[in-house]
Amino acid sequence: MPIALAIGLDNCLLIIDVLKGRKFAHQLGLTIIGTIGVIVDAKLAGIIPSIKPILSKINSTNFRITEQLELLILKLAGE
């Protein structure tokens, strides 16, 4: 459903994490970002002071982030 809504909107940024959905949205030419991308952007914009506590909470859920990705995320966020 979110992809269908995004198709009908101009200059829409679709927030999506599911790989299959991301690939499909990309094929449709939609601009996409994932949850982690939103968090990093919020840190870089000064909206949140740190992403480490958020990553810690995320890691306690069923949302999967590899250790390599977590290190990259922290580097991108300047932490």
C-alpha positions in Angstrom: 0.0 0.0 0.0 2.7 2.6 0.8 4.3 2.0 -2.6 0.9 2.6 -4.3 0.5 5.9 -2.4 4.0 7.0 -3.3 3.5 6.4 -7.0 0.7 9.0 -7.0 2.7 11.7 -5.2 5.3 14.1 -6.8 8.7 14.4 -5.0 7.8 11.6 -2.6 10.4 10.0 -0.3 9.3 6.5 0.6 10.5 5.1 3.9 10.8 1.4 3.5 13.0 -1.3 4.9 11.8 -4.6 3.4 14.3 -5.6 0.7 11.8 -6.9 -1.8 9.7 -3.7 -1.5 12.9 -1.5 -1.8 13.8 -3.3 -5.0 10.4 -2.9 -6.4 10.1 0.8 -5.5 13.5 1.4 -7.0 12.4 -0.3 -10.3 9.5 2.1 -10.3 11.8 5.1 -10.0 10.7 6.1 -6.5 13.1 7.8 -4.1 13.6 5.6 -1.1 15.2 5.6 2.3 15.2 3.2 5.2 14.7 3.6 8.9 18.4 3.7 9.5 18.8 6.4 6.8 16.2 8.5 8.5 18.0 8.2 11.8 21.4 9.1 10.3 19.8 12.1 8.5 18.2 13.2 11.8 21.6 13.1 13.6 23.4 15.0 10.8 20.7 17.6 10.8 21.1 18.1 14.6 17.6 16.8 15.3 18.9 14.1 17.6 22.2 14.2 19.6 23.3 10.6 19.1 22.2 7.5 17.3 23.9 5.0 19.6 21.0 4.8 22.1 18.6 4.4 19.2 20.7 1.6 17.7 20.8 -0.1 21.1 17.0 -0.1 21.2 16.7 -1.3 17.6 19.1 -4.2 18.4 16.8 -5.3 21.2 14.0 -5.9 18.6 13.7 -8.2 15.7 15.1 -5.5 13.3 18.3 -7.0 12.0 21.5 -4.9 11.6 24.8 -6.5 10.9 27.8 -5.5 13.0 29.5 -4.1 9.8 26.4 -2.1 9.0 26.3 -0.7 12.5 29.9 0.4 12.3 29.2 2.1 9.0 26.1 3.8 10.4 28.1 5.2 13.3 30.9 6.4 11.0 28.4 8.1 8.7 26.8 9.8 11.7 30.2 10.9 13.0 30.0 8.8 16.2 
